[in-house]
Each structure stands twice: as structure tokens, then as C-alpha cells.
Amino acid sequence: MIYFQLVYEFIKISLFSFGGGYGTLPFIYYLANQYSWYSVKEIMHMVAIAAITPGAFGVNMATYTGFKTAGVIGAFLTTLALIIPSMLLSIGIYKILRKYKDSIFMKDFLETLRAIASGLLFVVVLQMINQEIFHFELKTMKMNFDPKAFLFLIISILLYFLVKKNIPVTMLLTLAFGIFMKYYGII
Amino acid sequence: MKISLAEMFWIFFKISLVLIGGGYVLLPISIDEFSKKRNLLTQEEIINFYALSQCLPGVIVVKTAVFIGYHLRGKGGAVIALLGLITPPFFAILIVANLLNKVNPEILSYINTITIAVIVLVGASFIELAGVCLRNTFTIILFILTILLFIFTNLQPVIIIFILTVLGLFIKFILRKIKNHMRGKV
């Protein structure tokens, strides 16, 4: 019975959550209130684990929720329930796009969409830099600049160019450097 | 150029491994693997897939993987891409969930320092994206509007994308009308 509920809930999340992996969070909170699978307090813990383990955040969150609620089989079912509806939907959309790919309307549509996507990505960068370094609040207009984090960012940028823009190596080196600095209490 | 299903699985397996702290590194890493290293897709195609994924419900990484997999190898490609994508986290979660019962949760704050690397990689990917996507006044205006709406309103991302897409298409439509009209006169 719990398997059925899990699958049903995660199909719903797959079809109604917007804004990527973090968009699934409101649903995860809803589930905590609806069923007593886990407490609201445990969610922060789950979020941290989903964020630091490899893989897409939303998928990790589903896998972990399933595991916590109903073991390995639960993890398997929630993962599939989250991705299969998305897959069918994407294939459908892809076919429509193919069919009209030469129309002017479709070209305009994609050009518009790409410009918006750049804007969204820029906002993500701004938000992350602000959250880690500047701590600026729009409401109070107060800033709390963190020079150590800023220095860490500069070092990470240098590392990125030093390893010729290799993404996994940049992540590993930055992580190693961060753990080192944290261990010695520098950051 | 064709890609084998085994290679498809392997690429998405690798992509999944570096997705830490959210799916933000997806764009640079897919451009790296599918465009720069293998020349299977153009940067623009990958960005199209990524942008489309942002407008549909569900996890963005999943939808982008399906678009790429389906585009290159049909239904089998889409399924294999997803399998590659979910395999690493599936085992990682099982292992981490078991380990965490035994170790100090303090360790999480150490691993969180990776956020800085994520900023660098997403920043670099934005710079490349801007080079491909923001080539004329029309796209730059839309870009600025997106940022303004995001920062100064509380609208949900989907709503912002929807409003700006409609606006963008409307402006394009008007511009074409004017262009045709001018041509008609000459």
C-alpha cells in the first residue's frame, strides 16, 4: 500500500513541480504533513544529503525519500515515478518541435526562450554569489561582505583556468582546498 | 557522427557524478561532453534543450537528458541516458544514508564548501551561454527584463518565463510586420 502511495505522490510531483529540483521541495513538505513518513525537521537533513551526493537534486530527493519511507524498493519506485512522466512528456514535446522546426514561429520561440534562459542562469549566479559572499538584503539594503569567501572564490576561479576548464577536477580541487581551510579554521 | 548506447550511458553516468549541490553544472558539462569533445550536438541545440526543460514540469536534468538521448538515439537513447543519470545517485544515496547514522553530521558543513566551485562553473557557463544567446538588441532586452522581473517581483519562474515568451513572440511578430511593410513600399 505504501508503495502505491509513494508512486502516486511522486508522479504528481513529476507533473506539477516547476523550477527544477528545488521546485520539488514544497511537495516534500506537503508529504511530511500528509503522511507521517518523516518529520518536517528531518527534511533539512534530507536536503543537505541530496545536495552533496552526486546526481540531480530532485532525483536524489526522490530516491532518499523513497529509501527513508520504504527501503530499497521504495527508493527504486520513487525514482522511476519521478522520471518516467517527465520522459514521456519530453519525448512528446520533442516530436512537436521536430515537426515545426523550420517554421519562423518556432525559430522566434527558441530565440526568445534562449534569451530568457540566459537571464535565469545569470540570476542563479547572482543569488549564489550573494548567498555565499555579499549577503546583501534587498529589503533592508544591508550588506555583510565575507572577504574570506571572496578570496576562496578567486582561488577557485584560478584553479578552473589552471586545470584548463576541466569541470570534475575543478570541483574536486576546490572541495579539497575548502576542507583543508575549514579544518584549520581559516574559513 | 553516431554514439553507441554504451557511450551514452557512460557520459550521463559521468555527468551525474559531477552534479553536486543542484543541477547547475549540467549545462557546462553537457556542452563539454556532447559539443566540444564529440561534436554530436551544437552548443545552440544543447541550450535549446536546456531552455525548453526549464519551461516543463519536473526535474530539469531529467528532461535535458531525455532530449539529448532521444535526439541522438531515439527512445532507447532516452532510456539509456536516464539510466546513466540515476545510477550514481541511487547507490550514493543508499551508501550515504547508511553511513550518516554512524558519523557526525558536522561533516556536511565541510562538503558544503563545494558551493564555491559551483559558482565558478555556473558563472563560466553563463558567459558562454551569453555569447551564443545574446547577439542582438531583442535578446539583450529580454535578458534584462528576465533579471528585473526575477529580482523585483515575487512571481514564480514559470510565470516569468510564460509572460516573457508571450511578450517576446509578440515583439517578433510586430517587427516582422514592420519589416514586410517596409519591403512592400520599396
Interface residues (C-beta under 8 A of the other chain):
Chain A: I13 S14 L15 F16 S17 F18 G19 G20 G21 Y22 T24 H45 A48 I49 A50 A51 I52 T53 P54 G55 A56 F57 G58 V59 N60 T63 Y64 F67 K68 V72 A75 F76 T79 L82 I83 P85 S86 M87 L89 S90 I91 I93 Y94 L97 I104 F105 D108 F109 L110 E111 T112 L113 R114 A115 I116 A117 S118 G119 L120 L121 F122 V123 V124 V125 L126 M128 I129 E132 L138 A149 F152 L153 S156 I157 Y160 K165 I167 P168 T170 M171 T174 L175 F177 G178 I179 M181 K182 Y183 I187
Chain B: K14 S16 L17 V18 L19 I20 G21 G22 G23 Y24 V25 L26 L27 P28 I29 D32 E44 I47 N48 Y50 A51 L52 S53 Q54 C55 L56 P57 G58 V59 I60 V61 V62 K63 V66 F67 Y70 H71 K75 A78 V79 L82 L85 I86 P88 P89 F90 A92 I93 L94 V96 A97 L100 P105 L108 S109 Y110 I111 N112 T113 I114 T115 I116 A117 V118 I119 V120 L121 V122 G123 A124 S125 F126 L129 A130 V132 C133 L134 F138 T139 I140 L142 F143 I144 L145 T146 I147 F150 I151 Q156 P157 V158 I160 I161 L164 T165 G168 L169 K172 F173 R176
